[in-house]
Amino acid sequence: MNKTPHSIAIEAALAADWTKAHEIVQELNDPLASWIHAILHKMEGDAGNSRYWYSRAGNRRYEDYGDPLAELEAARAFAAES
């Protein structure tokens, strides 16, 4: 099975490789990439930037998940279904 850029970015984020995860999602222009980007900024404690990326992620909100790691897992499940 081929891994998508989204799943690679999520794996990098889960491994705390913020640079790689950011580099990947910054090259993508879709709601899933924006959601992942939002989670990354949430994990970094940058609420303002995170909220900006949530605004580009469709129907997702900063407040939807309290735990960013659980949210990354939800994004991974969503990416696998897509």
Legacy VTK file of the C-alpha trace (Angstrom):
# vtk DataFile Version 3.0
C-alpha trace
ASCII
DATASET POLYDATA
POINTS 82 float
0.000 0.000 0.000
1.330 3.423 -0.958
1.392 6.024 1.765
-0.130 9.383 0.984
1.649 12.624 1.815
-1.026 13.173 4.471
-0.291 9.890 6.230
3.454 10.527 6.033
2.943 13.958 7.626
0.827 12.435 10.399
3.443 9.758 11.075
6.142 12.444 11.224
4.069 14.482 13.665
3.456 11.443 15.869
7.227 10.876 15.867
7.731 14.541 16.901
9.389 15.404 13.584
7.675 18.798 13.319
9.899 20.041 10.511
9.108 17.133 8.205
5.397 17.239 9.016
5.231 20.995 8.358
7.179 20.718 5.111
4.754 18.121 3.792
1.481 19.853 4.690
2.698 23.240 3.487
3.007 21.764 -0.004
-0.602 20.520 -0.001
-3.700 22.630 -0.504
-6.709 20.692 0.751
-8.837 20.531 3.904
-7.096 17.435 5.293
-3.666 19.059 4.994
-5.060 22.192 6.649
-6.449 20.058 9.490
-3.078 18.380 10.011
-1.379 21.786 9.876
-3.837 23.082 12.485
-3.068 20.156 14.780
0.668 20.752 14.438
0.293 24.361 15.557
-2.009 23.261 18.392
0.693 20.834 19.562
3.250 23.640 19.426
1.035 25.880 21.565
0.380 28.379 18.766
-3.389 28.758 19.158
-3.741 31.728 16.795
-1.991 30.048 13.895
-3.784 26.795 14.687
-7.177 28.503 14.514
-6.251 29.995 11.130
-5.543 26.524 9.736
-8.750 25.149 11.250
-10.618 27.862 9.330
-9.218 26.315 6.138
-9.955 22.729 7.235
-13.656 22.638 6.461
-15.971 21.801 9.337
-13.277 21.268 11.975
-12.719 23.520 14.981
-9.920 24.105 17.471
-12.216 23.061 20.304
-13.245 19.723 18.765
-10.406 17.798 20.439
-8.707 18.440 23.734
-5.892 15.993 23.030
-3.864 16.751 19.879
-2.451 13.211 19.769
-5.958 11.761 19.720
-6.805 14.279 17.015
-3.814 13.161 14.929
-5.093 9.597 15.268
-8.520 10.760 14.065
-6.861 12.501 11.115
-4.934 9.317 10.348
-8.181 7.289 10.358
-9.820 9.897 8.100
-6.860 9.840 5.703
-7.009 6.040 5.519
-10.688 6.196 4.591
-10.158 8.824 1.898
LINES 1 83
82 0 1 2 3 4 5 6 7 8 9 10 11 12 13 14 15 16 17 18 19 20 21 22 23 24 25 26 27 28 29 30 31 32 33 34 35 36 37 38 39 40 41 42 43 44 45 46 47 48 49 50 51 52 53 54 55 56 57 58 59 60 61 62 63 64 65 66 67 68 69 70 71 72 73 74 75 76 77 78 79 80 81
